[in-house]
Amino acid sequence: MTTFAILLCLHLCAVIFWVGGMAIMHIAVRPSAVEMLEPPQRLPFMAVTLGRFFLGVTISIVVLLVTGAWMMHFMASVGRLPHSVEAMAGLGILMMAIFGHVRFAAFPKLRRAIAAKAWPEAGKQLGIIRQLVALNLTLGVVTVVIAIIGRTALV
Ligand code: HEM
């Protein structure tokens, strides 16, 4: 197995964790919590669940950046860097910036509101997080499509 193949495997594991995790959160976990739990149970449950997921996303982002930059460097050195890879890097950075806003702005506000038992404010912050996760999920799927079409276009 070449170094490039190992990097690509790690890159794809990180993509699967991040995009798949957002899909599970958005499609299954949050709607089920809304259906089953009242705000004083649901909002702390969602904060704990998101906190665990965000730790995994942070690790995935580090893996994506290291493996992505390494593969780009390799491709540039052999003179084969398609626009699809540049588009992926741009969209990837945008997704990371959106995640940074969720993790370091909205999520701390959610936790503070929960600690103060301010349920309407906590619900508002969770709503903001839900919208940004939906946006990142869409961008993630678009990025995967661009990456795969870009590679198969070369074959
Ligand atoms: C700054 C971030 C990123 C950089 C620099 C980067 C770079 C790269 C590079 C150089 C490749 C190899 C392309 C090839 O072998 O033709 C690749 C593959 C891939 N990347 Fe990224 N990437 C980044 C983020 C992302 C994100 C956020 C996603 C999806 C959410 C993603 C999805 C993929 C997929 C699906 C492939 C495999 C394409 C294939 O083999 O058909 N990447 N990436």
Backbone and ligand atoms as CSV (ligand in chain L), in Angstrom:
chain,resi,resn,atom,element,x,y,z
A,1,MET,N,N,0.847,-1.211,0.000
A,1,MET,CA,C,0.000,0.000,0.000
A,1,MET,C,C,0.884,1.264,0.000
A,2,THR,N,N,0.590,2.182,-0.896
A,2,THR,CA,C,1.437,3.385,-0.972
A,2,THR,C,C,1.039,4.387,0.112
A,3,THR,N,N,1.927,5.360,0.347
A,3,THR,CA,C,1.627,6.419,1.315
A,3,THR,C,C,0.338,7.148,0.904
A,4,PHE,N,N,0.202,7.386,-0.417
A,4,PHE,CA,C,-0.986,8.109,-0.901
A,4,PHE,C,C,-2.259,7.339,-0.560
A,5,ALA,N,N,-2.230,6.014,-0.733
A,5,ALA,CA,C,-3.427,5.195,-0.442
A,5,ALA,C,C,-3.773,5.266,1.047
A,6,ILE,N,N,-2.746,5.246,1.911
A,6,ILE,CA,C,-2.993,5.328,3.368
A,6,ILE,C,C,-3.610,6.688,3.708
A,7,LEU,N,N,-3.050,7.751,3.101
A,7,LEU,CA,C,-3.584,9.100,3.367
A,7,LEU,C,C,-5.040,9.206,2.910
A,8,LEU,N,N,-5.320,8.642,1.713
A,8,LEU,CA,C,-6.687,8.704,1.177
A,8,LEU,C,C,-7.656,7.931,2.076
A,9,CYS,N,N,-7.214,6.767,2.591
A,9,CYS,CA,C,-8.071,5.977,3.510
A,9,CYS,C,C,-8.399,6.793,4.765
A,10,LEU,N,N,-7.368,7.401,5.360
A,10,LEU,CA,C,-7.588,8.198,6.581
A,10,LEU,C,C,-8.519,9.374,6.276
A,11,HIS,N,N,-8.286,10.030,5.120
A,11,HIS,CA,C,-9.094,11.170,4.683
A,11,HIS,C,C,-10.568,10.756,4.584
A,12,LEU,N,N,-10.800,9.594,3.941
A,12,LEU,CA,C,-12.188,9.150,3.745
A,12,LEU,C,C,-12.839,8.723,5.058
A,13,CYS,N,N,-12.050,8.131,5.984
A,13,CYS,CA,C,-12.615,7.780,7.314
A,13,CYS,C,C,-13.097,9.059,8.010
A,14,ALA,N,N,-12.281,10.117,7.918
A,14,ALA,CA,C,-12.657,11.380,8.566
A,14,ALA,C,C,-13.918,11.962,7.915
A,15,VAL,N,N,-14.002,11.897,6.574
A,15,VAL,CA,C,-15.188,12.398,5.855
A,15,VAL,C,C,-16.430,11.614,6.285
A,16,ILE,N,N,-16.293,10.283,6.341
A,16,ILE,CA,C,-17.451,9.424,6.693
A,16,ILE,C,C,-17.926,9.753,8.099
A,17,PHE,N,N,-16.964,9.907,9.045
A,17,PHE,CA,C,-17.356,10.207,10.425
A,17,PHE,C,C,-18.090,11.550,10.490
A,18,TRP,N,N,-17.508,12.593,9.869
A,18,TRP,CA,C,-18.071,13.951,9.997
A,18,TRP,C,C,-19.435,14.044,9.292
A,19,VAL,N,N,-19.472,13.664,8.000
A,19,VAL,CA,C,-20.721,13.827,7.225
A,19,VAL,C,C,-21.788,12.838,7.728
A,20,GLY,N,N,-21.367,11.582,7.965
A,20,GLY,CA,C,-22.324,10.589,8.472
A,20,GLY,C,C,-22.854,10.975,9.841
A,21,GLY,N,N,-21.960,11.484,10.700
A,21,GLY,CA,C,-22.375,11.904,12.046
A,21,GLY,C,C,-23.390,13.035,11.988
A,22,MET,N,N,-23.161,13.992,11.091
A,22,MET,CA,C,-24.127,15.104,10.961
A,22,MET,C,C,-25.482,14.582,10.485
A,23,ALA,N,N,-25.445,13.619,9.561
A,23,ALA,CA,C,-26.705,13.057,9.054
A,23,ALA,C,C,-27.474,12.367,10.183
A,24,ILE,N,N,-26.786,11.571,10.984
A,24,ILE,CA,C,-27.441,10.865,12.104
A,24,ILE,C,C,-28.032,11.879,13.090
A,25,MET,N,N,-27.234,12.900,13.424
A,25,MET,CA,C,-27.708,13.918,14.375
A,25,MET,C,C,-28.973,14.603,13.843
A,26,HIS,N,N,-28.897,14.986,12.558
A,26,HIS,CA,C,-29.961,15.802,11.972
A,26,HIS,C,C,-31.216,14.991,11.680
A,27,ILE,N,N,-31.013,13.763,11.194
A,27,ILE,CA,C,-32.158,12.976,10.716
A,27,ILE,C,C,-32.754,12.114,11.829
A,28,ALA,N,N,-31.895,11.628,12.762
A,28,ALA,CA,C,-32.399,10.664,13.751
A,28,ALA,C,C,-32.403,11.204,15.187
A,29,VAL,N,N,-31.245,11.686,15.683
A,29,VAL,CA,C,-31.134,11.975,17.125
A,29,VAL,C,C,-32.033,13.158,17.530
A,30,ARG,N,N,-31.885,14.311,16.829
A,30,ARG,CA,C,-32.638,15.491,17.264
A,30,ARG,C,C,-34.159,15.314,17.138
A,31,PRO,N,N,-34.668,14.815,15.981
A,31,PRO,CA,C,-36.121,14.628,15.892
A,31,PRO,C,C,-36.653,13.647,16.948
A,32,SER,N,N,-35.873,12.607,17.271
A,32,SER,CA,C,-36.325,11.644,18.287
A,32,SER,C,C,-36.368,12.314,19.655
A,33,ALA,N,N,-35.351,13.148,19.948
A,33,ALA,CA,C,-35.329,13.844,21.241
A,33,ALA,C,C,-36.527,14.796,21.347
A,34,VAL,N,N,-36.860,15.468,20.245
A,34,VAL,CA,C,-38.024,16.389,20.239
A,34,VAL,C,C,-39.304,15.598,20.515
A,35,GLU,N,N,-39.395,14.405,19.933
A,35,GLU,CA,C,-40.596,13.583,20.066
A,35,GLU,C,C,-40.749,13.008,21.480
A,36,MET,N,N,-39.607,12.627,22.089
A,36,MET,CA,C,-39.662,11.845,23.336
A,36,MET,C,C,-39.487,12.671,24.615
A,37,LEU,N,N,-38.790,13.819,24.538
A,37,LEU,CA,C,-38.368,14.503,25.764
A,37,LEU,C,C,-38.883,15.939,25.843
A,38,GLU,N,N,-39.144,16.398,27.066
A,38,GLU,CA,C,-39.513,17.798,27.317
A,38,GLU,C,C,-38.226,18.636,27.360
A,39,PRO,N,N,-38.333,19.976,27.123
A,39,PRO,CA,C,-37.109,20.817,27.081
A,39,PRO,C,C,-36.133,20.608,28.245
A,40,PRO,N,N,-36.565,20.513,29.527
A,40,PRO,CA,C,-35.562,20.376,30.608
A,40,PRO,C,C,-34.762,19.070,30.526
A,41,GLN,N,N,-35.290,18.038,29.842
A,41,GLN,CA,C,-34.508,16.818,29.631
A,41,GLN,C,C,-33.800,16.871,28.269
A,42,ARG,N,N,-34.550,17.361,27.249
A,42,ARG,CA,C,-34.028,17.311,25.876
A,42,ARG,C,C,-32.796,18.187,25.682
A,43,LEU,N,N,-32.836,19.425,26.207
A,43,LEU,CA,C,-31.731,20.354,25.921
A,43,LEU,C,C,-30.415,19.898,26.562
A,44,PRO,N,N,-30.400,19.464,27.848
A,44,PRO,CA,C,-29.144,18.921,28.383
A,44,PRO,C,C,-28.701,17.649,27.647
A,45,PHE,N,N,-29.656,16.792,27.264
A,45,PHE,CA,C,-29.307,15.573,26.518
A,45,PHE,C,C,-28.615,15.930,25.204
A,46,MET,N,N,-29.179,16.913,24.486
A,46,MET,CA,C,-28.591,17.304,23.199
A,46,MET,C,C,-27.213,17.933,23.399
A,47,ALA,N,N,-27.045,18.712,24.483
A,47,ALA,CA,C,-25.743,19.355,24.728
A,47,ALA,C,C,-24.663,18.299,24.998
A,48,VAL,N,N,-24.998,17.275,25.801
A,48,VAL,CA,C,-24.015,16.221,26.100
A,48,VAL,C,C,-23.705,15.429,24.821
A,49,THR,N,N,-24.750,15.104,24.059
A,49,THR,CA,C,-24.561,14.332,22.815
A,49,THR,C,C,-23.690,15.113,21.830
A,50,LEU,N,N,-24.013,16.414,21.663
A,50,LEU,CA,C,-23.235,17.243,20.727
A,50,LEU,C,C,-21.796,17.382,21.202
A,51,GLY,N,N,-21.596,17.538,22.519
A,51,GLY,CA,C,-20.239,17.687,23.051
A,51,GLY,C,C,-19.361,16.495,22.674
A,52,ARG,N,N,-19.912,15.290,22.801
A,52,ARG,CA,C,-19.151,14.074,22.431
A,52,ARG,C,C,-18.894,14.049,20.919
A,53,PHE,N,N,-19.933,14.374,20.136
A,53,PHE,CA,C,-19.776,14.358,18.673
A,53,PHE,C,C,-18.741,15.404,18.232
A,54,PHE,N,N,-18.774,16.598,18.833
A,54,PHE,CA,C,-17.859,17.673,18.414
A,54,PHE,C,C,-16.399,17.310,18.678
A,55,LEU,N,N,-16.155,16.511,19.716
A,55,LEU,CA,C,-14.776,16.071,19.968
A,55,LEU,C,C,-14.292,15.229,18.782
A,56,GLY,N,N,-15.162,14.323,18.322
A,56,GLY,CA,C,-14.822,13.490,17.157
A,56,GLY,C,C,-14.650,14.332,15.898
A,57,VAL,N,N,-15.498,15.377,15.742
A,57,VAL,CA,C,-15.392,16.237,14.551
A,57,VAL,C,C,-14.054,16.986,14.580
A,58,THR,N,N,-13.642,17.452,15.763
A,58,THR,CA,C,-12.361,18.175,15.869
A,58,THR,C,C,-11.214,17.265,15.419
A,59,ILE,N,N,-11.237,16.011,15.861
A,59,ILE,CA,C,-10.181,15.066,15.454
A,59,ILE,C,C,-10.262,14.833,13.936
A,60,SER,N,N,-11.496,14.693,13.412
A,60,SER,CA,C,-11.671,14.482,11.960
A,60,SER,C,C,-11.106,15.650,11.162
A,61,ILE,N,N,-11.319,16.874,11.662
A,61,ILE,CA,C,-10.830,18.060,10.943
A,61,ILE,C,C,-9.301,18.059,10.884
A,62,VAL,N,N,-8.670,17.705,12.002
A,62,VAL,CA,C,-7.195,17.647,12.009
A,62,VAL,C,C,-6.734,16.605,10.975
A,63,VAL,N,N,-7.386,15.427,10.968
A,63,VAL,CA,C,-7.017,14.368,10.018
A,63,VAL,C,C,-7.227,14.849,8.574
A,64,LEU,N,N,-8.384,15.510,8.313
A,64,LEU,CA,C,-8.688,15.998,6.957
A,64,LEU,C,C,-7.641,16.997,6.487
A,65,LEU,N,N,-7.270,17.927,7.378
A,65,LEU,CA,C,-6.315,18.970,6.990
A,65,LEU,C,C,-4.936,18.368,6.699
A,66,VAL,N,N,-4.472,17.495,7.609
A,66,VAL,CA,C,-3.124,16.921,7.436
A,66,VAL,C,C,-3.082,16.048,6.179
A,67,THR,N,N,-4.053,15.115,6.049
A,67,THR,CA,C,-4.026,14.197,4.902
A,67,THR,C,C,-4.299,14.952,3.591
A,68,GLY,N,N,-5.263,15.916,3.635
A,68,GLY,CA,C,-5.607,16.682,2.424
A,68,GLY,C,C,-4.421,17.486,1.932
A,69,ALA,N,N,-3.749,18.204,2.854
A,69,ALA,CA,C,-2.602,19.037,2.455
A,69,ALA,C,C,-1.467,18.151,1.936
A,70,TRP,N,N,-1.254,17.023,2.588
A,70,TRP,CA,C,-0.177,16.099,2.179
A,70,TRP,C,C,-0.446,15.561,0.766
A,71,MET,N,N,-1.706,15.126,0.518
A,71,MET,CA,C,-2.040,14.592,-0.814
A,71,MET,C,C,-1.950,15.692,-1.875
A,72,MET,N,N,-2.385,16.917,-1.509
A,72,MET,CA,C,-2.309,18.031,-2.473
A,72,MET,C,C,-0.858,18.310,-2.842
A,73,HIS,N,N,0.004,18.292,-1.819
A,73,HIS,CA,C,1.434,18.532,-2.053
A,73,HIS,C,C,1.985,17.473,-3.009
A,74,PHE,N,N,1.585,16.215,-2.762
A,74,PHE,CA,C,2.055,15.117,-3.609
A,74,PHE,C,C,1.554,15.306,-5.046
A,75,MET,N,N,0.243,15.635,-5.192
A,75,MET,CA,C,-0.332,15.776,-6.541
A,75,MET,C,C,0.290,16.948,-7.291
A,76,ALA,N,N,0.537,18.065,-6.548
A,76,ALA,CA,C,1.149,19.232,-7.189
A,76,ALA,C,C,2.561,18.889,-7.658
A,77,SER,N,N,3.272,18.060,-6.874
A,77,SER,CA,C,4.667,17.744,-7.224
A,77,SER,C,C,4.747,16.862,-8.488
A,78,VAL,N,N,3.641,16.135,-8.809
A,78,VAL,CA,C,3.656,15.359,-10.063
A,78,VAL,C,C,2.841,16.086,-11.160
A,79,GLY,N,N,2.498,17.359,-10.886
A,79,GLY,CA,C,1.824,18.201,-11.896
A,79,GLY,C,C,0.407,17.768,-12.219
A,80,ARG,N,N,-0.328,17.215,-11.220
A,80,ARG,CA,C,-1.712,16.763,-11.468
A,80,ARG,C,C,-2.615,17.212,-10.325
A,81,LEU,N,N,-3.006,18.484,-10.377
A,81,LEU,CA,C,-3.865,19.009,-9.310
A,81,LEU,C,C,-5.152,19.561,-9.936
A,82,PRO,N,N,-6.212,18.715,-10.075
A,82,PRO,CA,C,-7.435,19.172,-10.749
A,82,PRO,C,C,-8.172,20.249,-9.956
A,83,HIS,N,N,-8.989,21.029,-10.666
A,83,HIS,CA,C,-9.760,22.102,-10.004
A,83,HIS,C,C,-10.697,21.536,-8.941
A,84,SER,N,N,-11.134,20.268,-9.151
A,84,SER,CA,C,-12.055,19.674,-8.166
A,84,SER,C,C,-11.397,19.593,-6.790
A,85,VAL,N,N,-10.068,19.353,-6.751
A,85,VAL,CA,C,-9.374,19.276,-5.461
A,85,VAL,C,C,-9.297,20.666,-4.827
A,86,GLU,N,N,-9.055,21.693,-5.683
A,86,GLU,CA,C,-9.028,23.071,-5.148
A,86,GLU,C,C,-10.407,23.439,-4.599
A,87,ALA,N,N,-11.466,23.034,-5.342
A,87,ALA,CA,C,-12.833,23.316,-4.870
A,87,ALA,C,C,-13.096,22.592,-3.559
A,88,MET,N,N,-12.615,21.332,-3.453
A,88,MET,CA,C,-12.802,20.563,-2.212
A,88,MET,C,C,-12.115,21.258,-1.046
A,89,ALA,N,N,-10.883,21.729,-1.274
A,89,ALA,CA,C,-10.149,22.396,-0.193
A,89,ALA,C,C,-10.903,23.666,0.242
A,90,GLY,N,N,-11.407,24.437,-0.750
A,90,GLY,CA,C,-12.138,25.674,-0.424
A,90,GLY,C,C,-13.408,25.376,0.368
A,91,LEU,N,N,-14.182,24.393,-0.118
A,91,LEU,CA,C,-15.430,24.041,0.585
A,91,LEU,C,C,-15.122,23.441,1.959
A,92,GLY,N,N,-14.019,22.662,2.018
A,92,GLY,CA,C,-13.618,22.060,3.304
A,92,GLY,C,C,-13.296,23.136,4.331
A,93,ILE,N,N,-12.554,24.180,3.902
A,93,ILE,CA,C,-12.198,25.279,4.828
A,93,ILE,C,C,-13.477,25.996,5.274
A,94,LEU,N,N,-14.423,26.200,4.327
A,94,LEU,CA,C,-15.694,26.858,4.686
A,94,LEU,C,C,-16.448,26.020,5.724
A,95,MET,N,N,-16.506,24.703,5.504
A,95,MET,CA,C,-17.185,23.809,6.474
A,95,MET,C,C,-16.502,23.899,7.845
A,96,MET,N,N,-15.182,23.986,7.845
A,96,MET,CA,C,-14.450,24.055,9.123
A,96,MET,C,C,-14.732,25.373,9.840
A,97,ALA,N,N,-14.853,26.473,9.050
A,97,ALA,CA,C,-15.157,27.775,9.663
A,97,ALA,C,C,-16.564,27.744,10.280
A,98,ILE,N,N,-17.517,27.128,9.574
A,98,ILE,CA,C,-18.885,27.018,10.106
A,98,ILE,C,C,-18.873,26.176,11.379
A,99,PHE,N,N,-18.122,25.057,11.355
A,99,PHE,CA,C,-18.023,24.234,12.565
A,99,PHE,C,C,-17.403,25.044,13.708
A,100,GLY,N,N,-16.365,25.844,13.386
A,100,GLY,CA,C,-15.720,26.670,14.426
A,100,GLY,C,C,-16.726,27.606,15.076
A,101,HIS,N,N,-17.628,28.190,14.260
A,101,HIS,CA,C,-18.653,29.085,14.822
A,101,HIS,C,C,-19.599,28.311,15.744
A,102,VAL,N,N,-20.013,27.129,15.286
A,102,VAL,CA,C,-20.908,26.301,16.111
A,102,VAL,C,C,-20.211,25.938,17.426
A,103,ARG,N,N,-18.959,25.444,17.315
A,103,ARG,CA,C,-18.267,24.897,18.499
A,103,ARG,C,C,-17.877,25.992,19.504
A,104,PHE,N,N,-17.433,27.163,18.966
A,104,PHE,CA,C,-16.867,28.161,19.881
A,104,PHE,C,C,-17.769,29.368,20.133
A,105,ALA,N,N,-18.922,29.474,19.432
A,105,ALA,CA,C,-19.855,30.579,19.708
A,105,ALA,C,C,-21.198,30.022,20.197
A,106,ALA,N,N,-21.906,29.284,19.334
A,106,ALA,CA,C,-23.268,28.840,19.696
A,106,ALA,C,C,-23.266,27.784,20.817
A,107,PHE,N,N,-22.317,26.829,20.759
A,107,PHE,CA,C,-22.336,25.728,21.731
A,107,PHE,C,C,-22.060,26.219,23.172
A,108,PRO,N,N,-21.060,27.094,23.397
A,108,PRO,CA,C,-20.882,27.622,24.762
A,108,PRO,C,C,-22.119,28.368,25.257
A,109,LYS,N,N,-22.791,29.123,24.337
A,109,LYS,CA,C,-24.024,29.837,24.739
A,109,LYS,C,C,-25.103,28.833,25.148
A,110,LEU,N,N,-25.206,27.726,24.388
A,110,LEU,CA,C,-26.181,26.682,24.721
A,110,LEU,C,C,-25.898,26.138,26.123
A,111,ARG,N,N,-24.628,25.851,26.400
A,111,ARG,CA,C,-24.287,25.272,27.712
A,111,ARG,C,C,-24.549,26.255,28.855
A,112,ARG,N,N,-24.241,27.546,28.589
A,112,ARG,CA,C,-24.493,28.551,29.638
A,112,ARG,C,C,-25.990,28.675,29.916
A,113,ALA,N,N,-26.801,28.668,28.829
A,113,ALA,CA,C,-28.257,28.787,29.003
A,113,ALA,C,C,-28.812,27.581,29.759
A,114,ILE,N,N,-28.274,26.402,29.486
A,114,ILE,CA,C,-28.728,25.190,30.190
A,114,ILE,C,C,-28.359,25.284,31.670
A,115,ALA,N,N,-27.126,25.751,31.963
A,115,ALA,CA,C,-26.680,25.864,33.363
A,115,ALA,C,C,-27.600,26.825,34.129
A,116,ALA,N,N,-28.105,27.880,33.406
A,116,ALA,CA,C,-28.992,28.858,34.054
A,116,ALA,C,C,-30.457,28.418,33.985
A,117,LYS,N,N,-30.714,27.243,33.442
A,117,LYS,CA,C,-32.071,26.726,33.218
A,117,LYS,C,C,-32.933,27.704,32.410
A,118,ALA,N,N,-32.280,28.446,31.499
A,118,ALA,CA,C,-32.993,29.397,30.624
A,118,ALA,C,C,-33.395,28.618,29.363
A,119,TRP,N,N,-34.483,27.858,29.452
A,119,TRP,CA,C,-34.855,26.929,28.368
A,119,TRP,C,C,-35.157,27.612,27.038
A,120,PRO,N,N,-35.894,28.775,27.016
A,120,PRO,CA,C,-36.141,29.408,25.702
A,120,PRO,C,C,-34.829,29.820,25.004
A,121,GLU,N,N,-33.878,30.388,25.781
A,121,GLU,CA,C,-32.583,30.780,25.190
A,121,GLU,C,C,-31.810,29.539,24.721
A,122,ALA,N,N,-31.841,28.475,25.539
A,122,ALA,CA,C,-31.143,27.241,25.147
A,122,ALA,C,C,-31.766,26.674,23.862
A,123,GLY,N,N,-33.100,26.726,23.776
A,123,GLY,CA,C,-33.791,26.242,22.572
A,123,GLY,C,C,-33.397,27.064,21.353
A,124,LYS,N,N,-33.226,28.389,21.567
A,124,LYS,CA,C,-32.841,29.272,20.449
A,124,LYS,C,C,-31.430,28.894,19.954
A,125,GLN,N,N,-30.495,28.688,20.889
A,125,GLN,CA,C,-29.120,28.346,20.493
A,125,GLN,C,C,-29.073,26.975,19.802
A,126,LEU,N,N,-29.884,26.035,20.300
A,126,LEU,CA,C,-29.912,24.709,19.661
A,126,LEU,C,C,-30.487,24.819,18.244
A,127,GLY,N,N,-31.453,25.735,18.062
A,127,GLY,CA,C,-32.018,25.969,16.727
A,127,GLY,C,C,-30.950,26.504,15.770
A,128,ILE,N,N,-30.102,27.422,16.274
A,128,ILE,CA,C,-29.008,27.966,15.440
A,128,ILE,C,C,-28.045,26.832,15.063
A,129,ILE,N,N,-27.697,26.000,16.060
A,129,ILE,CA,C,-26.775,24.879,15.794
A,129,ILE,C,C,-27.397,23.939,14.757
A,130,ARG,N,N,-28.701,23.661,14.900
A,130,ARG,CA,C,-29.377,22.752,13.955
A,130,ARG,C,C,-29.268,23.282,12.523
A,131,GLN,N,N,-29.511,24.605,12.338
A,131,GLN,CA,C,-29.450,25.183,10.989
A,131,GLN,C,C,-28.039,25.117,10.416
A,132,LEU,N,N,-27.034,25.397,11.260
A,132,LEU,CA,C,-25.650,25.383,10.762
A,132,LEU,C,C,-25.186,23.952,10.460
A,133,VAL,N,N,-25.663,22.987,11.259
A,133,VAL,CA,C,-25.314,21.588,10.971
A,133,VAL,C,C,-25.974,21.161,9.650
A,134,ALA,N,N,-27.230,21.607,9.409
A,134,ALA,CA,C,-27.905,21.272,8.145
A,134,ALA,C,C,-27.137,21.878,6.962
A,135,LEU,N,N,-26.648,23.121,7.141
A,135,LEU,CA,C,-25.862,23.772,6.079
A,135,LEU,C,C,-24.576,22.981,5.818
A,136,ASN,N,N,-23.867,22.609,6.899
A,136,ASN,CA,C,-22.618,21.866,6.731
A,136,ASN,C,C,-22.854,20.471,6.140
A,137,LEU,N,N,-23.992,19.866,6.476
A,137,LEU,CA,C,-24.320,18.558,5.905
A,137,LEU,C,C,-24.490,18.693,4.387
A,138,THR,N,N,-25.195,19.748,3.962
A,138,THR,CA,C,-25.386,19.992,2.524
A,138,THR,C,C,-24.039,20.235,1.839
A,139,LEU,N,N,-23.211,21.110,2.456
A,139,LEU,CA,C,-21.894,21.400,1.871
A,139,LEU,C,C,-21.033,20.133,1.813
A,140,GLY,N,N,-21.147,19.283,2.847
A,140,GLY,CA,C,-20.370,18.046,2.890
A,140,GLY,C,C,-20.739,17.125,1.744
A,141,VAL,N,N,-22.046,16.987,1.487
A,141,VAL,CA,C,-22.493,16.107,0.387
A,141,VAL,C,C,-22.032,16.686,-0.953
A,142,VAL,N,N,-22.165,18.012,-1.120
A,142,VAL,CA,C,-21.718,18.659,-2.374
A,142,VAL,C,C,-20.216,18.432,-2.563
A,143,THR,N,N,-19.441,18.554,-1.470
A,143,THR,CA,C,-17.980,18.374,-1.558
A,143,THR,C,C,-17.633,16.946,-1.980
A,144,VAL,N,N,-18.323,15.963,-1.404
A,144,VAL,CA,C,-18.071,14.561,-1.773
A,144,VAL,C,C,-18.374,14.356,-3.264
A,145,VAL,N,N,-19.505,14.911,-3.730
A,145,VAL,CA,C,-19.878,14.753,-5.148
A,145,VAL,C,C,-18.798,15.380,-6.038
A,146,ILE,N,N,-18.357,16.596,-5.696
A,146,ILE,CA,C,-17.325,17.272,-6.507
A,146,ILE,C,C,-16.031,16.446,-6.512
A,147,ALA,N,N,-15.637,15.941,-5.322
A,147,ALA,CA,C,-14.380,15.172,-5.222
A,147,ALA,C,C,-14.442,13.928,-6.101
A,148,ILE,N,N,-15.567,13.230,-6.061
A,148,ILE,CA,C,-15.658,11.961,-6.804
A,148,ILE,C,C,-15.803,12.212,-8.306
A,149,ILE,N,N,-16.623,13.209,-8.684
A,149,ILE,CA,C,-16.755,13.521,-10.116
A,149,ILE,C,C,-15.398,13.982,-10.658
A,150,GLY,N,N,-14.687,14.798,-9.857
A,150,GLY,CA,C,-13.376,15.300,-10.288
A,150,GLY,C,C,-12.409,14.168,-10.545
A,151,ARG,N,N,-12.408,13.153,-9.693
A,151,ARG,CA,C,-11.461,12.033,-9.874
A,151,ARG,C,C,-11.858,11.173,-11.070
A,152,THR,N,N,-13.173,10.852,-11.174
A,152,THR,CA,C,-13.583,9.959,-12.265
A,152,THR,C,C,-13.463,10.667,-13.619
A,153,ALA,N,N,-13.515,12.024,-13.615
A,153,ALA,CA,C,-13.365,12.762,-14.868
A,153,ALA,C,C,-11.961,12.575,-15.439
A,154,LEU,N,N,-11.009,12.225,-14.547
A,154,LEU,CA,C,-9.619,12.054,-14.998
A,154,LEU,C,C,-9.396,10.672,-15.618
A,155,VAL,N,N,-10.316,9.728,-15.319
A,155,VAL,CA,C,-10.092,8.336,-15.759
A,155,VAL,C,C,-10.466,8.184,-17.224
L,1,HEM,C1,C,-8.995,21.493,3.479
L,1,HEM,C2,C,-9.553,20.370,3.326
L,1,HEM,C3,C,-9.292,19.325,2.257
L,1,HEM,C4,C,-8.219,19.112,1.402
L,1,HEM,C5,C,-6.953,19.930,1.283
L,1,HEM,C6,C,-8.547,17.935,0.607
L,1,HEM,C7,C,-7.740,17.349,-0.346
L,1,HEM,C8,C,-7.973,16.131,-0.974
L,1,HEM,C9,C,-7.087,15.476,-1.918
L,1,HEM,C10,C,-5.754,16.042,-2.399
L,1,HEM,C11,C,-7.670,14.302,-2.306
L,1,HEM,C12,C,-7.137,13.258,-3.323
L,1,HEM,C13,C,-7.827,13.499,-4.668
L,1,HEM,C14,C,-7.482,12.424,-5.704
L,1,HEM,O1,O,-6.839,11.427,-5.375
L,1,HEM,O2,O,-7.864,12.626,-6.881
L,1,HEM,C15,C,-8.940,14.199,-1.612
L,1,HEM,C16,C,-9.852,13.153,-1.745
L,1,HEM,C17,C,-11.156,13.197,-1.280
L,1,HEM,N1,N,-11.702,14.157,-0.452
L,1,HEM,FE1,FE,-10.729,15.813,0.277
L,1,HEM,N2,N,-9.796,17.487,0.980
L,1,HEM,C18,C,-10.268,18.307,1.976
L,1,HEM,C19,C,-11.484,18.224,2.618
L,1,HEM,C20,C,-12.492,17.350,2.249
L,1,HEM,C21,C,-13.842,17.386,2.752
L,1,HEM,C22,C,-14.343,18.391,3.779
L,1,HEM,C23,C,-14.527,16.377,2.133
L,1,HEM,C24,C,-15.968,15.966,2.257
L,1,HEM,C25,C,-16.796,16.402,3.137
L,1,HEM,C26,C,-13.611,15.699,1.268
L,1,HEM,C27,C,-13.929,14.586,0.482
L,1,HEM,C28,C,-13.033,13.864,-0.259
L,1,HEM,C29,C,-13.363,12.644,-0.993
L,1,HEM,C30,C,-14.742,11.959,-1.054
L,1,HEM,C31,C,-12.182,12.234,-1.634
L,1,HEM,C32,C,-11.996,10.978,-2.496
L,1,HEM,C33,C,-12.222,11.280,-3.951
L,1,HEM,C34,C,-11.980,10.026,-4.780
L,1,HEM,O3,O,-11.013,9.304,-4.497
L,1,HEM,O4,O,-12.752,9.788,-5.708
L,1,HEM,N3,N,-12.382,16.326,1.352
L,1,HEM,N4,N,-9.093,15.317,-0.805
